[in-house]
Amino acid sequence: MERWTEHAIWWHVYPLGFTGAEPSLDDPAGEPRHRLGHLENWLDHAIELGCSGLLLGPVFASETHGYDTIDHFRIDPRLGTDEDFDQLVAAAHARGLRVALDGVFNHVARSFAGPHEWFRRTGDQLAVFEGHDQLVALDHDQPAVRRYVVDVLTHWLARGVDAWRLDAAYAVPAEFWHEVLAEVRAQYPQAWFFGELIHGDYAGYARTSSLDSITQYELWKAIWSSLNDGNFYELAYALERHEQLLGTFVPQTFVGNHDVTRIASKLTDERHLGHAVAILFTVAGIPSVYAGDEFGWHGVKEDRIGGDDAIRQQFPDKPGEPNATYRLHQELIGIRRRNPWLVRARTTVEHLTNEAVALRSTADGHSLVLLLNVNDEPYHFPLEVAEPVVEAHSWKVLTD
């Protein structure tokens, strides 16, 4: 049976930044600020863009940026209340949008009120996440921690959530997720789970953990790097590796998210933004658009406290007039929506030079060709093409 995720295209939002929330939760018992309605104002925008799902960053009570969770069962008061959240989910579902939450279960805030035996230790000190003293690591060998995570996942699935992003999955033993997800899926078999892996053995981790998908950072890097360097050989190599993953799982693909410099800033020449988005929507994967990228917003991530602020901007109350970058995203997402078989397509390199590449994606008797040329001069591709073509210069689909 085909799963709903075969057609999923996520609009990815970082709610605390999007709604202009305060940088820290100074008074956990204070009056909630009803900001989630701000996000509800943008749901029609996501639909018009062509997305079918709302992928939310952290929404649970936390000390600062959302990844230092205090209480996984409570909506962050800076965003609102349980009732505000229920209304947002209902509004999304009424429009046909699925909803995914961001679950941070590798670490918690120091003020998290868990029993002392829940935490991992290094000697007589609490272990922390990647040197961040305020992010205390959970001990995933503890059955009580597993039970807690199961309870959190099922609590929000019962409230209507459809999917989960599992933050820093690479830092959690894959066996932990296998045990947790077996329990959760017994109650919610249609739920979808994808984990954050930056590098390593994606396929091996997916098999052992039973996660449905993994973030495809290798392809993300190859897309912007090959465009910046004028070296499509790097992209071709990454697509070979991408192809190998499809035998195990369908990767979660992106050219931007809440943790990386925005794609418009990452590219040394903004004219290549369309090339990056075209690759994203014509190769296999379950793609996401990081909110703001569809407008060509800029933002550089810096390695310092507050260094993510520039890529997690506040949004206006309502969408304004769409610009050319939005229209380009809309057109390329439209190609993906009309060709949903691309989610599992096998992509072969039909022609390759440093600055020009022809990619043919095929599945279930369907085929589509993407022609990319990053040279300022026109390029003639020496190949016969009978199927629909996505052409880099005009962004026009040429039907046979």
Buried (B, 14 or more C-beta within 10 A) or exposed (E): EEEEBEBBBBBBBBBBBBBBBEEEBEEBEEEBBBBBBBBBBBBBBBBEBBBBBBBBBBBBBBBBBBBBBBBBEBBBBBBBBEEBBBBBBEBBBEEEBBBBBBBBBBBBBBBBEBEEEBBBEEEEEBBBBEEEEBBBBBBBEBEEBBEBBBEBBBEBBEEBBBBBBBBBBBBBBBEBBBBBBEBBBEEBEEBBBBBBBBEEEBBEBBBBBBBBBBBBBBBBBBBBBBBBBBBBBBBBBBBEBBBEBBEBBBBBBBBBBBBBBBBBBBBEEEEBBBBBBBBBBBBBBBBBBBBBBBBBBBBEBEEEEEEBBBBBBEBEEEBEEBEEBBEBBBBBBBBBBEBBBBBBBBBBBBBEBBBBBBBBBBBEEBBBBBBBBBEEEEBEBEEEBEBBBBBBEEBEBEEE
